[in-house]
């Protein structure tokens, strides 16, 4: 299989394992989630979403956890993912929570099926490292309006412990071996070719899934700047 088919099979498989028995009866709060997680907090400030007058794209939305949150802040929420099962799952949530402002489609992040200058914002959570970066960054810039903003949370390639874990996971633990290329500082040059302002914010050492570590990690990164290059996750903030 080519890399697109591998990625599709990988995420179709993962999404098929979700169970409706574990679904929450109500949605999480956008503000609470984006303010509590180290990788998302910079985006909360950067986007500064108020009201519901803007359009936003969730690029590589998966089963749509972040898409559902974005509906609380945007009038038009579009979502795209290569996985049919993921989009099917998101549409299930759309109907369950009665969210007509979601438009979810199966598609390729490297060739976005949207017009030029279409969105006010583009968001992505752990999606870029599965794609050819030059292509997806170029497409993101194309579909954004002038002065539009893009923000992504992505694995970072400078933490040796996480690199070893990723190597083991990718080569021995996962059934499907798709694209998995964490970003580096040099990748900022790709964003700079398509955006007027770009910031890389080092956010977390060992993921943002352990709430007890969030405050500690933030303190270390703020007080000891030399540790930032060893972050395992970064947030990318870009203005067209």
C-alpha positions in Angstrom: 0.0 0.0 0.0 1.1 3.6 -0.6 1.4 5.9 2.4 -2.1 7.3 2.0 -3.6 3.9 2.1 -1.5 2.9 5.1 -2.6 6.0 7.0 -6.2 5.4 6.0 -6.1 1.8 7.2 -4.4 2.8 10.4 -6.9 5.3 11.5 -9.9 3.4 10.2 -8.7 0.5 12.5 -8.3 2.8 15.5 -11.6 4.5 15.1 -13.5 1.2 14.7 -12.5 0.3 18.3 -14.3 3.3 19.8 -17.3 2.3 21.9 -20.6 4.3 22.3 -20.7 2.9 25.8 -17.9 5.2 26.8 -19.3 8.4 25.3 -19.8 11.4 27.6 -23.4 12.6 28.0 -22.3 16.2 27.5 -19.6 18.0 25.6 -16.4 19.3 27.3 -15.9 23.0 27.4 -13.6 24.6 24.8 -12.2 27.1 27.2 -11.6 24.6 30.0 -9.8 22.1 27.7 -7.7 24.7 25.8 -6.7 26.5 29.0 -5.8 23.3 30.9 -3.5 21.6 28.4 0.0 22.9 27.8 -0.1 22.3 24.1 -3.5 24.0 23.6 -3.1 27.0 25.9 -1.0 29.0 23.5 -3.7 28.4 20.8 -6.4 29.7 23.1 -4.6 33.0 23.4 -3.5 33.1 19.8 -7.0 32.4 18.3 -8.8 34.5 20.9 -12.1 33.1 19.7 -15.1 35.0 20.9 -18.7 34.7 19.7 -19.5 32.4 16.7 -18.9 34.6 13.6 -15.8 32.9 12.2 -15.1 29.9 10.0 -12.5 27.3 11.0 -11.0 24.1 9.6 -10.0 21.1 11.8 -7.3 19.6 9.6 -6.8 15.9 10.3 -9.7 15.9 12.7 -9.7 12.2 13.6 -12.9 11.2 15.3 -13.6 14.8 16.0 -12.9 15.5 19.7 -11.4 19.0 18.9 -14.0 19.6 16.2 -16.8 19.3 18.8 -15.0 21.8 21.0 -14.5 24.3 18.1 -18.3 24.4 17.5 -18.6 26.4 20.7 -16.6 29.2 19.2 -17.1 29.2 15.4 -20.2 29.6 13.2 -18.9 27.3 10.5 -16.7 24.4 11.5 -15.3 22.2 8.7 -13.4 19.0 9.4 -11.3 16.8 7.1 -9.6 13.5 7.7 -8.3 10.6 5.5 -10.2 8.0 7.5 -13.7 7.2 6.5 -14.4 5.6 9.9 -13.2 8.8 11.7 -15.5 11.0 9.7 -18.4 8.5 10.2 -17.7 8.7 13.9 -17.6 12.5 13.9 -21.0 12.7 12.0 -22.4 10.4 14.7 -21.3 12.9 17.3 -22.7 15.7 15.2 -26.1 14.1 15.2 -26.0 13.0 18.9 -25.2 16.5 20.1 -27.3 18.3 17.5 -24.4 20.4 15.9 -25.6 21.5 12.5 -22.6 23.9 12.1 -20.2 20.9 11.4 -19.3 19.9 7.9 -17.1 16.8 7.9 -15.6 15.1 4.8 -13.1 12.5 3.9 -10.1 14.0 2.1 -6.4 14.6 1.7 -4.7 17.3 3.9 -2.1 17.7 1.1 -4.7 18.7 -1.4 -7.5 20.5 0.5 -10.9 20.6 -1.4 -11.7 24.2 -0.4 -11.5 27.5 -2.3 -8.7 30.0 -1.8 -9.1 32.5 1.1 -11.9 30.5 2.6 -11.2 30.1 6.4 -10.5 32.5 9.2 -8.6 29.8 11.1 -7.1 26.4 10.6 -6.4 24.1 13.5 -4.7 20.7 13.6 -3.8 18.3 16.5 -1.0 15.8 15.7 -1.8 15.8 12.0 1.2 17.5 10.2 3.7 14.8 11.0 1.7 12.3 9.0 1.9 14.4 5.9 4.4 15.9 3.6 5.0 19.2 5.4 5.7 21.5 2.4 2.4 20.4 0.8 0.1 20.7 3.8 1.6 24.1 4.9 1.2 25.5 1.4 -2.4 24.3 1.3 -3.1 25.6 4.7 -1.9 29.1 3.7 -3.9 28.9 0.5 -7.3 28.3 2.1 -6.7 30.9 4.8 -8.0 34.5 4.4 -5.5 37.4 4.5 -4.4 37.8 8.2 -5.9 34.4 8.9 -4.3 32.2 11.6 -3.2 28.6 11.7 -2.2 26.7 14.8 -1.0 23.1 15.2 0.1 20.8 18.1 2.9 18.5 16.8 5.4 15.9 18.1 8.9 17.4 18.3 12.0 15.5 17.2 14.6 16.6 19.8 13.7 14.5 22.8 15.9 11.3 22.8 13.6 9.4 25.2 10.5 10.1 23.1 12.4 9.3 19.9 13.2 5.9 21.3 9.6 5.3 22.3 8.4 6.4 18.9 10.9 4.1 17.2 9.7 1.1 19.3 6.0 2.0 18.8 6.3 2.6 15.1 8.4 -0.6 14.3 7.2 -3.1 16.8 3.8 -2.1 18.4 1.8 -0.7 15.5 0.1 -2.9 12.9 0.2 -0.2 10.3 3.5 1.7 9.6 2.4 5.0 8.2 4.2 8.3 8.0 5.5 9.5 11.4 8.0 12.3 11.1 8.1 14.7 14.2 9.0 18.3 13.4 12.4 19.9 13.9 13.5 23.5 14.4 14.5 23.6 10.7 10.9 23.0 9.7 10.1 26.5 10.8 11.6 27.6 7.4 8.8 25.8 5.6 6.2 27.8 7.5 8.0 31.0 7.0 7.8 30.6 3.2 4.0 30.7 3.4 3.2 32.8 6.5 4.3 36.3 7.6 4.7 35.4 11.2 5.6 32.0 12.7 6.3 30.9 16.3 7.3 27.5 17.6 6.3 27.1 21.3 7.9 24.2 23.1 5.2 22.9 25.4 5.7 19.5 26.9 8.3 16.9 27.6 6.2 13.7 27.9 2.9 14.5 26.3 0.0 16.5 27.7 -2.0 13.4 28.8 -0.7 13.5 32.4 -2.5 16.4 34.2 -0.2 16.1 37.3 2.8 17.0 35.2 1.5 20.0 33.4 2.3 22.7 36.0 5.7 21.1 36.6 6.6 21.0 32.9 5.5 24.6 32.4 7.7 25.7 35.3 10.7 23.9 33.9 10.3 25.2 30.4 9.8 28.8 31.6 12.6 28.9 34.2 15.2 26.9 32.2 15.1 27.9 28.5 17.8 25.5 27.6 15.4 22.6 28.3 13.0 23.7 25.6 14.8 22.0 22.8 14.1 18.7 24.5 10.4 19.2 24.5 8.5 16.3 22.9 5.6 18.4 21.7 5.4 21.9 20.3 2.7 24.3 19.4 3.0 26.1 16.0 1.3 29.6 15.6 1.3 31.1 12.2 -0.3 34.2 10.7 -0.8 34.6 7.0 
